[in-house]
Amino acid sequence: MTQDSQTSLDSQTPTQESPAQNEQSFENFGLKDFVLKGIKEAGFSSPSPVQAQSIPIVLQGKDLIAQAQTGTGKTAAFSIPILNALSRNKEIEALVITPTRELAMQISEEVLKLGRFGRIKTICMYGGQSIKRQCDLLEKKPKVMIATPGRLLDHLQNGRIENFAPKVVVLDESDEMLDMGFLDDIEEIFKFLPNTHQTLLFSATMPEPIKNLALKILDKPKFVKITPTDITNKDIEQQYYIINEGERDEAIVRLLETQNPTKSIIFTRTKKEADALATRLVAKGFKAMALHGDMEQWDRRTAIKAFKENEIELLVATDVASRGLDISDVSHVFNYHIPLNPESYVHRIGRTGRAGKKGVAITLATPLEYKDLSKIKQITKAKLTLCEITQEYSDDAFSQEISQAKVNDKSVAIYEKLKDKIDTTQLCLKLIALHLEKSKQNKIGLSKEQIAQLESESESKEQKHNKKSSKFSRNAKSKPQSQRNNSRGNGRDMGGNKRGRKRYDDVDKSQPYTGSIWG
C-alpha cells in the first residue's frame, strides 16, 4: 500500500447486509458454466450475504477485506470467483493461507467440489504431512494451493515450489492466525509473491494488528462487513447454568443424560481438560473423542471423520483445533468453561443451528465467572436463559447404570439374607426408591434463588464501585497537583498490609458457593 492510500480502515463505510442482496442469484455474476454447475452440485441455491457482496468485488480484481462470522459462507465467497478466473497455463494461480490443517483440508474439499466440472487441480499443504509427498503433488501442476503458514514458508525458503505466481492470495481466518502467532510468517511469505497480485483478507473480527497488516499488504481494498441484527443465530436456544467449580464434569454428564443430544461439541479451554473429559465420558458409556493440537495428525483426522459419520456422538475440543469445522447436524454445543471473549462465544455456538436447523448452546459458569457471563450477554446481545440442572436421573440413564453395576460377593450375601424376608418385587421397588431418594440429594449447581442473590450482590457492588469512583474523581479534581501525587499512597493500609479486594486466584474454588463472592 502506498502512503497516500493508507487510510484508516475505521473510516471506511462497510457494505451492510440488505434484503435485496439476499435475493440475488449466482447466474447474475456472469460466471463460467463449469463454475455454475459446480455451485449447483454443491447444493448452493442462492448466495449468502457475504457471497453476494464479495464475489462481484473479487471478480473485478479488487483487493477485499471481508468481516463475517463463521458459518456465513466465506469459503465459497472467495473460491467461486477464484475458480472463475483461472487460466489454462501451468502456474499456481491462487493461494489460500489458513491457520490449521483441518481448515486447510476443509477448504481444499470445497474448492474441489466447486471446481469438479473444470477439472481443477488443487494441493493442500500443512505440517505433519510428508514433504516428499507434497513435492510429488507439486509436480502435477496444481492451479490452487491451500496451505498453513509454517509449511508454506518452509517450502518457499527451500525453493521447492516451481511455477509459483499466484494472481490471487487469500488470508482466511486472519484473526485466528494472529492468535496463533503467524503474522510474522505471513509478512515473510508475501516477500515471495509477485509484485502484482490481488489480496483477499477474511476475518471474523478485526483487531488492531490485523488492521495494521491490511494496511501493509492490501491496495485500496473494498471493505465488506456482514453485521446481522443479532450477532448470534436466532435458531440457537442459548442456556446457562451456574455451578460450583468442582461440579463441571458431573454437570456435563447430567445434562447429556437429560437433554439427550444427537451430536454435540463440548468446548474446553485446555488440551488436558479435553482429554480428561473425553475419558470420563467414555467411562460413563458415551461415544466420545477428544480433538486438540497435541494429537497426532492421523488421530485428529480420525476423530473428525468419526464425528462426521456418526460413529461418535460427542467431540470434546479446544477452540483452535475446532476452528473451521463445518458439520451441519450438530444439535448441541456445550461450553465447559465460559469462553475467554465474546468473539469466541459466537464462534463456538455457531457450530450448531446451521443450515436452517435448530440448535442448543449450553454454558457452564461459576459464581466467580458470573460477571464475565454478563459481559458476553451485553456485547453479543444474546438472549441466554437461566436454567437449573435436573436433579433426577432420566429413566434411560438409570437403567443403564443398573445394567452396568457389577455383582460382588457382598451383594450376593445381602440378597440371601433378604430374599426370604421381602418379596422379590418389593425388594426391587424399595431399592429403586432408595436410590432415587439419594439421587435427589446429589444436587448439582445453584438454585434460581441463589442466583438471584448473586445478581443482586453483583449489581450492588457495581453501584458502590461507580459511586466511589465518581466521588474520588470529584475530590481529585479539587486538590492541587502536589496533593494529588502525595495522596496515592503505597497500596498498603495503616498496619502495613496490602489493600485490595480478594483476587480470583486467592479463592478456594473447590468449596461450593454458600453466599457472597465479594471479598
Buried (B, 14 or more C-beta within 10 A) or exposed (E): BEEEEEEEBEEEEBBEBEEEBEEBEBEEBEBBEBBBBBBEEBEBEEBBBBBBBBBBBBBEEBBBBBBBBBBBBBBBBBBBBBBBBBEEEEBBBBBBBBBBBBBBBBBBBBBBBBBBBBEBBBBBBBBEBEBEEBEEBBEEBBBBBBBBBBBBBBBBEEEEBEEBEBBBBBBBBBBBBBBBEBBEBBEBBBEBBEEEBBBBBBBBBBEEEBBEBBBEBBEEBBBBBBEBEEBBBEEBBBBBBBBBBEBBBBBBBBBBBBBEBEBBBBBBBEBEBBBBBBEBBBEBBBEBBBBBEEBEEEBBBBBBEBBBEEEBBBBBBBBBBBBBBBBEEBBBBBBBBBBEBBBBBBBBBBBBBBEEEEBBBBBBBBBBBBBBBBBBBEBBEBEBEEBBBBBBBBEEBBEBBEEEEEEEEEEEEEEEEEEEEEEEEEBEEEEEEEEEEEBEEEEBBBEEEBBEBBBEBBEEBEEEEEEEEEEEEEEEEEEEEEEEEEEEEEEEEEEEEEEEEEEEEEBEBEEBBEEEBEE
